[in-house]
Amino acid sequence: MNSDNEPTSLRNIPITQWPEEDRPREKMLANGKKSLSDSELIAILLRTGIPGASATELAKRILQQSGNSLTALARMEAYDLQRLTKGIGKTKVVTILAALELGNRMLKEENEHKEDIVKNSEDLFHLIAPKIIDLPHEEFWAVYLNQRNKVTWKQRIAAGGITQTTVDMRIIFRSALEHNAVALAVAHNHPSGNLQPSSVDKELTRRIHEAGNIMQVRLLDHIIVGISPSGKRDYYSFTESGLL
């Protein structure tokens, strides 16, 4: 995240009255988009401030509602962001969230257009996290692999509530047979951001592993993905933790 460098003396003055070199739009044109801080980029989307706060100052207030995390901000709903940020209108809120959603879709698009190979837990995380990591409810996914560890199919097995979802073993292994998988990996998200596996997670992993041995479909890993309160995207791996 870039550091904010708005002059204190300009904090409540409309951006149109700032020196040209300090205005976010002019700064981007002169120095490139990477020269701008997060709040300056959001200020460009806002276009104008509100009484008593410039667009950049308003952008800082918006970021503060998410702990200065763009990831956490992207997870917010329009109603919540408007409620938490005094003075901001619906149009500004929708503009910001739409821009962040475009960023999320860009990342998903990049993942969908490359050949997916899963050799380790990190590969699995980068493959599946864009689909589930920022959801407000739990989802359980299975990824099916051939002998070269190339992904031949990936499928949402179940979706549930905030803390738990019910997984049908028959669906997991029916798809494995249909797609001639020799191995699979599974993943689910914890919306709370707490990545430690529950007793239910451990029991489910054990059952999938045992069923896979019978069906001759090896379970490579089970990962739990989530976003911490600080906005960090991370995962817990049963394989890396020695539980598989």
N, C-alpha and C positions, 0 to 999 in steps of 0.2 A: 504494500500500500504506500503510495507516495505521500510525503509530508505536506501538510497544508502550509501555505505561505502568504495568506491574505494579510495585508498590512492592517494592524489594529485600528489605525485611524480611518480606514475605509469600511469598517465593519457594518455600519448602519446606513451607508451612503449608497444610493442606486448605482449599479455597475456602469450604467451609461455615463456617470459623472466621474468614473475612475480614470486615471491616466491610461492611455491606450495599451501600453505594455503590460498592465496589470489585469486587463479584462480577459476572462477565460477564452472566449472565442478568438480574439486577436492573438492571444498567447499560443493557442493551438496552431493557428495559421503560420505564425512566425517560427515556432520552435518544435512543432510536431505534437501529436496527441499524447505521446508518452511523457511529455514534460509536465502534464497537468496532474494534480492530485485528484483523489476520488471525489472530494467535495466540489472541485472545479468542474469535473466532467458532469456531475449531477446538476450543477448550476446551469450548465449549457442547456440541459434538458428542461430545467425549470423556466428558463428565459427571464423571469422577473422574480423579485422577492415579494415580501409582504410588508405592511407598515412596521417600521422599526427594525427590519432585517433585510440585508441584501440577499440576492439569490444564493451567493456562496455561503453566507451565514445560515440561511435556511437549509441549505444542503448539509451543513455540518450538524444541524439539529436533527435532520432526518437520519443521518448516519449514527448519531448517538442512540437512537431508538433501537438499533440493532447491534449495539456494542462496537460500532465502527467496523462491522463485518459485512461485506457485500453479499456473502453467501447467506448470512442470516437475514439480511434485508430482502433478498430474493424470495425467501420462504414466507414472507409476510403477506397477508391479504390486504386489499385496498382499504377495507373498512378499518382494520386495526391500525394501519399506518396513519390514516387521516385522524383517527381518534387520538393517537399518541402524539401527533405533531400539531401543536396549536397553530391555527391560522392557515393551514395548507388546504387547498381545494381539491376536489375530485380529479380535475383535469391534470394537475401536476402529479398527483399520486399515481394515476393510471399511466402517465407517460414514463415515469421512473420504473415502475414494475414491468411495463411492456419492454423497455430497453433491456432490463435484466433477464427477462424471459427469452429474448432473442439471443442473448449470450449463452444461456443454458442450452438452447436448441442448436446453436452452432457447435457446442462441444459434443452433443449427442450425434449430430450429423457427421462430424469428423470420425467418431467411433464406428458409425454404421458403414462407412465407405472404405474401411481398411480390412484386410484379411485378419480374422481374429484367431490368434494362437494363445492358448493358456498353458503356460509352463510352470507358473508359480502363483502364489497368493496375490502378489501385486498385479499381475496380468489380469487375474479374475476381478480384482477391485476396480481397475480402470475400465474393464468391460461392462460391469454391472452397475457400478455406483451411479452413473448418470441417469439411470432409469428409476432408482428407488431412494437415493440417499436423502433427498429433500422432501419426501412425502410425509404428510401428517399422520399416516397410518402405516401399519406393517404390511409388507408384501414379501412373498417367498418365491424365489426364482431358481430354476435349474438350467444348467448349461451342459450340453452334450458334446462329446469330443470323439474324434476318430483316432486311429493309431498314431497319427502325427501331432496329436494334441490340437488339431484344428477344430474350431467350433462348427458343428454341423447343424445345430439347432439350439435355440434358447427360448425358454417358455416361463411365463408366470404361472406358478402352480396354485397359489392361493393369495388372497388379500383379506385382511382382517381389521381389527380395531387398533387402538393406539398402543396397546401393550402386548398383544398376542394375535396369532393367526393360526388356523387349523390346516394342517398339511395332510393330503391324502397320498399315501405311499403308492397306491395303484396308479395314480396319474403320473408320478415321477418315472416309474419303470415301464409303463406302457409306452411313453414317449421315447424312452431309451431303446426299446425294441423296434419301434417304428422307424427310428432314425439310425439304426445300426450302430449305436454308440458302444465303444469299448470302455469309456470312462465318463464320469460326470463330475461336476462341481456344483454346489448349491450356495445360495446367499440369501440373506434377508436383512432388513433394516431395523434399527431401533430409533424411532422418532425422538426418544428422550435424549439421545446422544451418549447414553451409558452403553458401552460396547461389551461389557462383561456378559458372558452367556448365562442364561438362567438354567435351572435344573431341567426344564422342559426342552430348551435348546440342546442340552447335552444328551438327553434321552433320544431326541429325534435324530441327532447325528449318529448315535450308536445304532439305531434301527436302520437308517439308510445304509450305513456301512455294512451291516450284517446282511441286509437284503441284496446289496450290490455283490457281495461275495458269492451268494447263492446264484445270482443271475449272471455272474461273470462280467459285471460292469463296475469297475473300480471307482470308488469315491476319492477324488483327489483332495478336496478341501470343502469346508463349510466356513464361510466368512460372514461376519456381522458388520454392517456398515452404518455409519452415523455421523452427525455433525455435533461437535462439542459446543458448550456454551460460548466458547471463545471464537467459534466459527471454523475450527479446523476439521477438515474432512479426513476420516481415518477408518480403520477396520480392525477387527479381531479375527485371527485365523486359528482354526482348530488344528490345522497341520503344523503351523509355526509354533503353536503352544504345546505340541507334543500329545495332543488328544486324539490324533488320527495316525 
